[in-house]
Amino acid sequence: MLLAINGGKPTRSDFIPYGKQYIDDQDIKSVNEVLQSPYLTTGPKVDEFEKKLCELTGAKYAVAISNGTTALHASCYAAGITKGDEVITTPITFAASANCVLYCGGTPVFADIDPETWNIDPEKIEEKITAKTKAIIAVDFTGQAVQINEIKEICKKHNLVFIEDAAHSIGTKYNGIPVGAHADFTTFSFHPVKTITCGEGGAVLTNNEEYYNKMLLFRSHGITRDEKLLTHTPFNGYNEQIELGYNFRMTDFQAALGTSQLRKLNQFSNRRKEIVSKYNEAFSKIPEITIQKEIKESDTTRHLYIIRLKSDKLKVGRDEIYKALNAENVGLQVHYLPVYFHPYYQELGYKKGLCPNAEALYEEIITIPLYYSLSDEDVYSVIEAVNKVIDYYRK
Ligand SMILES: Cc1ncc(COP(=O)(O)O)c(C=O)c1O
């Protein structure tokens, strides 16, 4: 147990986690109905969830899949990423955004972030393009849309595939249009800390029928019953494996939970926005803290709220501030260790120093609580705790 500063009494007696799901009676009823139905998997609830995701985003096709990582893997597979291909992504993301390239035999190339928005910088993307570049995986970090128009232009100019990793950004709009219909592929994650959840789950949205069909095969062993694709059709129900796929299917009870959660997306999104504006107001008054800059095109449903510390104005580094805030009973995380700092990537030969803006950001960030059921009282406790710790360590 860490001792709180200033006499050991924490701001809160109970612990506030940094993120958590919100499940209501309707969610439970939806899942229960599936459990009592004939289809636990590959049934009508998956189709319904996919339809709802298309309605929400305006995308033509949706593939519900086992999680956000397999959504990215399916996208890279359908985009044809293979050995010798380079794919540009951001280092400030969960490892899955780069691992999906490795799964397909390609090479992730890291382009630095914009120091103010913390999203991948389109100018830095251009600097990394070579004859081998095949795709860009741009991550809507914390929920803020990337500079979609600029990235689309780059993709058009260099004939690249645009994969938008929207694991953080369901509910966000770019120029008034929901995330999901902009890129060649948009991937979602429905992990419990995300804005909506299926327990585990993911989806890929696309407007391209060929990509869609490839991902359907990929999700289920590469097996088809489509007569146009079969070498012969001796009996009903006959199927053939025509590609090397996986079992990355979503169950019907996960899909039912997802559909039920989607009904609350506006409600979730509005509450998250309220909390973000309370945090922004409080933290913009603290000279030792920087908040994330928003681009005007993004109407953001924030998944994560991150404060950036100004190290030169504080007596201690991020880790000490983190410990002190934790001792105030505030749940925290750090998003993210630059991907190429992970020992696995270091072993692959990536060197520190590659993306200075990302590395500098990593040293100074702390993710604080943000979730739908966080009460105003909780929000004010978090703000109070941050003020207390910063006051104590200010130079
Ligand atoms: C940016 C990003 N991409 C991909 C993923 C992978 O999603 P999942 O955990 O559903 O596999 C995550 C998960 O946190 C993520 O944050």
The ligand as an SDF file (V2000), in Angstrom:
LIG
                    3D

 16 16  0  0  0  0  0  0  0  0999 V2000
   -5.1050    0.8810  -30.7910 C   0  0  0  0  0  0  0  0  0  0  0  0
   -5.4700   -0.5570  -30.5710 C   0  0  0  0  0  0  0  0  0  0  0  0
   -5.4920   -1.3920  -31.6130 N   0  0  0  0  0  0  0  0  0  0  0  0
   -5.8270   -2.6830  -31.4730 C   0  0  0  0  0  0  0  0  0  0  0  0
   -6.1710   -3.2080  -30.2550 C   0  0  0  0  0  0  0  0  0  0  0  0
   -6.4960   -4.6590  -30.1260 C   0  0  0  0  0  0  0  0  0  0  0  0
   -7.7940   -4.8900  -29.7290 O   0  0  0  0  0  0  0  0  0  0  0  0
   -8.1940   -6.2120  -28.9120 P   0  0  0  0  0  0  0  0  0  0  0  0
   -7.7110   -6.0580  -27.5200 O   0  0  0  0  0  0  0  0  0  0  0  0
   -9.6850   -6.2280  -29.0170 O   0  0  0  0  0  0  0  0  0  0  0  0
   -7.5730   -7.3600  -29.6290 O   0  0  0  0  0  0  0  0  0  0  0  0
   -6.1860   -2.3740  -29.1360 C   0  0  0  0  0  0  0  0  0  0  0  0
   -6.5620   -2.9170  -27.8180 C   0  0  0  0  0  0  0  0  0  0  0  0
   -6.5040   -2.3200  -26.8040 O   0  0  0  0  0  0  0  0  0  0  0  0
   -5.8220   -1.0150  -29.2890 C   0  0  0  0  0  0  0  0  0  0  0  0
   -5.7910   -0.1820  -28.2390 O   0  0  0  0  0  0  0  0  0  0  0  0
  1  2  1  0
  2  3  1  0
  2 15  2  0
  3  4  2  0
  4  5  1  0
  5  6  1  0
  5 12  2  0
  6  7  1  0
  7  8  1  0
  8  9  2  0
  8 10  1  0
  8 11  1  0
 12 13  1  0
 12 15  1  0
 13 14  2  0
 15 16  1  0
M  END
$$$$
